[in-house]
């Protein structure tokens, strides 16, 4: 499926936000994700289905001190 992730077109064989996170090798604990400008709660990652041409924004929190 073709998706727009952080303004880059990617083709992945996935269906859910959780599968997207896994395929991009991201740590889901520190992420803020929007699909088509709708914020996705962490509890929804496994059930939120993605569709062709969805626009996904992923922001990764960075810790420090």
Legacy VTK file of the C-alpha trace (Angstrom):
# vtk DataFile Version 3.0
C-alpha trace
ASCII
DATASET POLYDATA
POINTS 65 float
0.000 0.000 0.000
1.211 3.520 -0.766
1.280 5.938 2.192
2.596 9.421 2.809
4.693 9.240 5.994
6.193 12.511 7.225
5.797 13.933 3.696
7.599 10.986 2.045
5.832 8.433 -0.126
6.431 4.860 1.016
5.116 1.510 -0.200
4.593 -1.053 2.558
2.685 -4.297 2.951
0.899 -3.341 6.181
-2.627 -2.742 7.454
-2.452 -1.109 10.891
-0.567 1.665 12.658
1.135 -0.987 14.833
2.419 -2.744 11.702
3.665 0.601 10.365
5.584 1.269 13.594
7.105 -2.203 13.461
8.057 -1.960 9.782
9.796 1.379 10.421
11.539 -0.094 13.494
10.275 2.633 15.824
9.812 2.513 19.594
6.084 3.059 20.130
6.584 4.309 23.701
7.807 7.713 22.565
5.604 8.438 19.533
2.862 10.873 18.631
0.997 9.744 15.512
-1.624 11.409 13.342
-3.430 9.789 10.425
-5.107 12.306 8.119
-4.764 14.957 10.863
-6.500 12.718 13.444
-4.484 11.877 16.560
-4.194 8.130 17.173
-4.096 6.954 20.787
-1.532 4.323 21.713
-4.376 1.916 22.565
-5.591 2.190 18.950
-2.285 1.361 17.216
-3.255 -2.303 16.763
-6.784 -1.605 15.525
-6.454 1.591 13.469
-6.613 0.428 9.881
-4.663 2.359 7.264
-5.872 3.006 3.729
-4.111 3.692 0.451
-2.777 7.279 0.300
-3.288 7.995 4.015
-1.193 10.933 5.242
0.666 9.926 8.409
2.681 12.210 10.655
4.992 10.559 13.191
6.740 12.613 15.846
9.270 10.927 18.106
9.840 12.395 21.559
13.438 12.887 22.578
14.401 12.671 26.227
17.222 14.567 27.764
18.283 16.472 30.739
LINES 1 66
65 0 1 2 3 4 5 6 7 8 9 10 11 12 13 14 15 16 17 18 19 20 21 22 23 24 25 26 27 28 29 30 31 32 33 34 35 36 37 38 39 40 41 42 43 44 45 46 47 48 49 50 51 52 53 54 55 56 57 58 59 60 61 62 63 64
